[in-house]
């Protein structure tokens, strides 16, 4: 019997895009933060252990605000720290580097906290809805690696993830007839317009339409422990290639490890599609829309009227 799936929440990035520690910015009717909804939905889906990846700089306010609520929600809580100097032997932090090493590096820093359990990964500052957690928990509970890694990803419909307040970046997914992931292509400038949704790659000179039911990745993944080993092996390679050319800004992204394993034929990534609307706060103006949506969901009984954790 393999270990129960655990939830890993990437919370080291402090919401630099619009200022403030947005993981603990109140958005719910009783002052809940986005991360509280993820904890509530994950707990209902079956998750019992959560690993928060944070930075030492935010440790105290984070533990007091978020960690305490996770305990109240019934989780066993673990912490991992994404620090710049957490590097393989033989590498040092380049002078002047302040940017974290990216989402795949975040997972590496949580290696001990994850142990040998299968795990789901989410961003701390995104609202995913209940279905995604249920889909990934059930998949992780019922699938193990065979001759290939048995990984999964919860996809969302593009139309459920765009912002009316500006362009967004999304990983556009291609799947085969078995719902297995073939590729993820990052489109960095996607916007809704009167006729639908389109993207540009040349600063707005030309635009290409995307159907609203295109499946996109919002960084909700399900991994077996082998992901950590793959990320670790790939990190040395990444540093050797990128440090000489981009020492201050290069980032080791979580999907790049997935893509490399797919290209080698070492992984199957099953795409589970959630019907829920995804919410994030890319722009300050996105917040009122999320506040309204959460109030409505609370009114409809999807979430308790009083506080989530009693």
C-alpha positions as CSV (number, residue, x, y, z in Angstrom):
1,X,0.0,0.0,0.0
2,X,1.6,3.2,-1.0
3,X,1.5,6.3,1.2
4,X,-1.4,8.7,1.2
5,X,-1.1,11.6,-1.2
6,X,0.0,14.9,0.4
7,X,-0.5,18.5,-0.7
8,X,2.5,20.8,-1.5
9,X,1.8,24.5,-1.7
10,X,4.3,26.8,-3.3
11,X,4.2,29.9,-1.2
12,X,7.7,31.4,-1.4
13,X,6.8,34.0,-4.0
14,X,5.2,36.9,-2.0
15,X,2.8,38.1,-4.7
16,X,5.3,40.6,-6.1
17,X,3.1,41.4,-9.1
18,X,0.8,43.7,-7.3
19,X,2.4,44.2,-3.8
20,X,1.5,42.7,-0.5
21,X,1.6,39.2,0.9
22,X,-1.2,38.1,-1.3
23,X,-1.4,34.6,0.1
24,X,-2.9,36.1,3.2
25,X,-4.9,38.9,1.6
26,X,-8.5,38.6,2.7
27,X,-11.0,37.8,-0.1
28,X,-13.7,35.7,1.5
29,X,-16.9,36.9,3.2
30,X,-15.4,36.2,6.7
31,X,-11.9,37.5,5.8
32,X,-10.6,34.2,4.3
33,X,-7.6,34.2,2.1
34,X,-7.4,32.3,-1.3
35,X,-5.1,29.7,0.3
36,X,-7.8,29.0,3.0
37,X,-10.2,27.8,0.2
38,X,-7.5,25.5,-1.2
39,X,-6.9,24.1,2.3
40,X,-10.7,23.6,2.8
41,X,-11.2,22.0,-0.6
42,X,-8.1,19.8,-0.3
43,X,-9.1,18.5,3.1
44,X,-12.6,17.7,1.8
45,X,-11.0,15.8,-1.1
46,X,-9.0,13.6,1.3
47,X,-5.6,15.3,1.8
48,X,-4.4,15.1,5.4
49,X,-0.8,16.5,5.2
50,X,0.3,19.8,3.7
51,X,3.8,21.0,3.0
52,X,4.2,24.8,2.7
53,X,7.2,25.9,0.7
54,X,8.1,29.4,2.0
55,X,11.0,31.7,2.6
56,X,12.5,32.3,6.0
57,X,11.7,36.0,5.6
58,X,7.9,35.4,5.7
59,X,8.1,32.5,8.2
60,X,6.5,34.2,11.3
61,X,3.5,36.0,9.7
62,X,2.9,32.9,7.5
63,X,2.9,30.4,10.3
64,X,0.7,32.7,12.4
65,X,-1.8,33.4,9.7
66,X,-1.8,30.4,7.3
67,X,-0.1,27.6,9.3
68,X,-2.4,28.0,12.2
69,X,-5.5,27.8,10.0
70,X,-4.2,24.6,8.3
71,X,-3.9,23.0,11.7
72,X,-7.4,24.1,12.5
73,X,-8.6,22.5,9.2
74,X,-7.2,19.2,10.5
75,X,-3.9,19.0,8.5
76,X,-0.5,17.7,9.7
77,X,1.6,20.7,8.7
78,X,5.2,20.6,7.4
79,X,7.4,23.5,6.2
80,X,10.2,23.6,3.6
81,X,12.2,26.7,2.8
82,X,13.2,27.8,-0.7
83,X,16.5,29.6,-0.1
84,X,18.8,30.8,-2.8
85,X,21.8,29.0,-1.4
86,X,20.1,25.6,-1.6
87,X,22.2,24.4,-4.6
88,X,24.0,21.2,-5.6
89,X,27.6,20.7,-4.6
90,X,30.0,22.7,-6.7
91,X,27.6,25.7,-7.3
92,X,27.4,29.0,-5.6
93,X,24.8,31.8,-5.8
94,X,25.9,34.3,-8.5
95,X,26.8,37.8,-7.1
96,X,23.7,40.1,-7.2
97,X,21.2,37.2,-7.6
98,X,18.0,37.8,-5.7
99,X,15.4,36.0,-7.8
100,X,14.4,32.5,-6.6
101,X,15.5,29.5,-8.7
102,X,12.0,28.7,-9.9
103,X,9.1,26.3,-9.2
104,X,11.1,23.0,-9.9
105,X,13.7,24.2,-7.4
106,X,10.9,24.9,-4.9
107,X,10.0,21.2,-5.0
108,X,13.6,20.2,-4.5
109,X,13.8,22.2,-1.3
110,X,10.8,20.2,-0.1
111,X,12.4,16.8,-0.7
112,X,12.6,15.7,2.9
113,X,9.1,17.0,3.8
114,X,7.6,15.1,0.9
115,X,9.5,11.8,1.6
116,X,8.1,8.9,-0.3
117,X,4.5,10.1,-0.7
118,X,2.8,10.9,-3.9
119,X,2.0,14.6,-3.9
120,X,-0.2,17.3,-5.5
121,X,1.4,20.7,-6.2
122,X,-0.4,24.1,-6.3
123,X,0.3,27.8,-6.3
124,X,-0.6,29.4,-3.0
125,X,-2.3,32.4,-4.6
126,X,-4.7,30.8,-7.0
127,X,-8.2,29.6,-6.4
128,X,-8.7,26.2,-8.1
129,X,-12.2,25.1,-6.9
130,X,-13.2,21.8,-5.2
131,X,-13.2,19.5,-8.3
132,X,-9.5,19.8,-9.1
133,X,-8.4,18.6,-5.7
134,X,-10.8,15.7,-5.8
135,X,-9.6,14.6,-9.2
136,X,-6.0,14.7,-8.3
137,X,-6.4,13.1,-4.9
138,X,-8.3,10.2,-6.4
139,X,-5.8,9.8,-9.2
140,X,-2.8,9.8,-6.9
141,X,-4.6,7.3,-4.6
142,X,-5.2,4.8,-7.3
143,X,-2.1,5.0,-9.6
144,X,1.5,4.0,-9.1
145,X,4.5,4.1,-11.4
146,X,5.0,1.2,-13.7
147,X,7.7,1.2,-16.4
148,X,6.9,4.9,-16.6
149,X,6.0,7.6,-14.1
150,X,2.3,7.8,-13.5
151,X,1.9,11.6,-13.2
152,X,-1.2,13.8,-13.7
153,X,-2.2,17.3,-14.2
154,X,-5.5,19.1,-13.6
155,X,-6.4,21.2,-16.7
156,X,-8.8,24.1,-16.8
157,X,-10.8,25.4,-19.7
158,X,-9.1,28.6,-21.0
159,X,-12.4,30.5,-20.9
160,X,-12.5,29.8,-17.2
161,X,-9.1,31.3,-16.5
162,X,-8.7,34.6,-18.5
163,X,-8.7,38.1,-17.0
164,X,-10.8,41.0,-18.3
165,X,-8.2,43.3,-16.9
166,X,-5.2,42.5,-19.0
167,X,-3.2,39.7,-20.7
168,X,-2.3,36.5,-19.0
169,X,0.3,33.8,-19.5
170,X,-1.0,30.2,-19.8
171,X,0.4,26.8,-20.6
172,X,-1.7,25.5,-23.6
173,X,-2.0,21.7,-23.5
174,X,-2.1,19.2,-26.3
175,X,-3.4,15.7,-25.3
176,X,-3.8,12.4,-27.2
177,X,-6.9,10.3,-27.5
178,X,-6.2,8.7,-24.1
179,X,-6.1,12.2,-22.3
180,X,-2.4,11.8,-21.9
181,X,-0.4,15.0,-22.1
182,X,1.6,15.4,-25.3
183,X,3.0,18.9,-24.8
184,X,2.5,22.2,-22.9
185,X,3.3,25.4,-24.8
186,X,3.5,28.7,-22.8
187,X,1.6,31.5,-24.4
188,X,2.6,34.6,-22.6
189,X,0.0,37.2,-23.9
190,X,-3.5,35.8,-23.9
191,X,-6.5,38.2,-23.8
192,X,-10.3,38.0,-24.2
193,X,-11.8,40.2,-26.9
194,X,-15.3,40.8,-28.4
195,X,-15.0,37.8,-30.7
196,X,-13.5,35.3,-28.2
197,X,-10.0,34.8,-26.9
198,X,-6.7,35.4,-28.7
199,X,-2.9,35.5,-28.2
200,X,0.0,37.4,-29.6
201,X,3.7,36.5,-29.7
202,X,5.0,39.7,-31.5
203,X,3.8,42.5,-29.2
204,X,0.3,42.8,-30.7
205,X,1.3,42.9,-34.4
206,X,-0.6,39.7,-35.1
207,X,-3.1,37.8,-33.1
208,X,-4.2,34.1,-33.2
209,X,-7.5,32.8,-31.8
210,X,-7.8,30.1,-29.2
211,X,-11.0,28.2,-28.5
212,X,-12.4,28.9,-25.0
213,X,-12.5,25.2,-24.3
214,X,-8.7,24.8,-24.9
215,X,-7.2,23.0,-21.9
216,X,-4.6,25.0,-20.0
217,X,-2.3,24.2,-17.1
218,X,-2.6,26.3,-14.0
219,X,0.1,24.5,-12.0
220,X,-2.1,21.9,-10.3
221,X,0.0,18.7,-10.8
222,X,0.0,15.2,-9.3
223,X,3.4,13.5,-9.0
224,X,4.9,10.3,-7.7
225,X,8.1,10.7,-5.6
226,X,10.1,10.1,-8.8
227,X,9.5,13.7,-9.8
228,X,11.9,14.9,-7.1
229,X,14.6,12.6,-8.4
230,X,14.0,13.8,-12.0
231,X,14.1,17.4,-10.9
232,X,17.3,16.9,-8.9
233,X,19.0,15.2,-11.9
234,X,17.9,17.9,-14.2
235,X,19.0,20.8,-12.0
236,X,22.7,20.3,-12.4
237,X,22.2,20.3,-16.1
238,X,20.1,23.4,-16.0
239,X,22.7,25.3,-13.9
240,X,25.6,24.3,-16.2
241,X,23.7,25.5,-19.2
242,X,22.1,28.7,-17.9
243,X,24.4,30.2,-15.2
244,X,27.0,31.3,-17.8
245,X,24.4,33.1,-20.0
246,X,21.7,34.3,-17.5
247,X,23.1,34.2,-13.9
248,X,20.7,36.6,-12.3
249,X,17.3,35.7,-13.9
250,X,17.3,32.0,-15.1
251,X,14.6,29.9,-13.6
252,X,14.1,26.2,-13.3
253,X,10.4,25.7,-14.0
254,X,8.3,22.7,-12.8
255,X,6.8,21.9,-16.2
256,X,10.3,21.8,-17.8
257,X,11.0,18.6,-15.8
258,X,7.7,17.1,-17.0
259,X,8.5,18.0,-20.6
260,X,11.9,16.4,-20.4
261,X,10.5,13.2,-19.0
262,X,7.7,13.1,-21.6
263,X,10.2,13.6,-24.4
264,X,12.3,10.7,-23.2
265,X,9.2,8.5,-22.9
266,X,9.7,8.1,-19.2
267,X,6.4,9.5,-18.0
268,X,2.7,9.3,-18.7
269,X,0.9,12.5,-17.6
270,X,-2.9,12.0,-17.4
271,X,-4.8,15.2,-17.9
272,X,-7.8,15.5,-15.6
273,X,-10.1,18.4,-16.7
274,X,-11.9,20.4,-14.0
275,X,-15.1,22.2,-14.9
276,X,-14.5,24.8,-12.1
277,X,-13.7,28.4,-12.8
278,X,-10.2,29.3,-11.8
279,X,-9.5,32.6,-10.1
280,X,-6.2,34.4,-9.5
281,X,-5.2,37.9,-8.8
282,X,-2.9,38.8,-11.7
283,X,-4.0,42.4,-11.6
284,X,-5.3,44.4,-8.6
285,X,-8.6,44.8,-10.5
286,X,-9.1,41.0,-10.5
287,X,-9.8,41.1,-6.7
288,X,-13.4,42.4,-6.7
289,X,-14.4,39.7,-9.2
290,X,-13.0,37.0,-6.9
291,X,-14.6,38.5,-3.8
292,X,-18.0,38.5,-5.6
293,X,-17.6,34.9,-6.8
294,X,-16.7,33.6,-3.4
295,X,-19.6,35.4,-1.8
296,X,-21.9,33.9,-4.4
297,X,-20.4,30.4,-3.8
298,X,-20.9,30.9,-0.1
299,X,-24.5,31.9,-0.6
300,X,-25.1,28.8,-2.8
301,X,-23.8,26.6,0.0
302,X,-20.5,25.5,-1.6
303,X,-18.7,26.9,1.4
304,X,-19.9,27.5,5.0
305,X,-21.5,30.9,5.6
306,X,-19.4,31.3,8.8
307,X,-15.6,30.9,8.8
308,X,-14.3,27.8,6.9
309,X,-12.6,26.2,9.8
310,X,-15.1,26.8,12.6
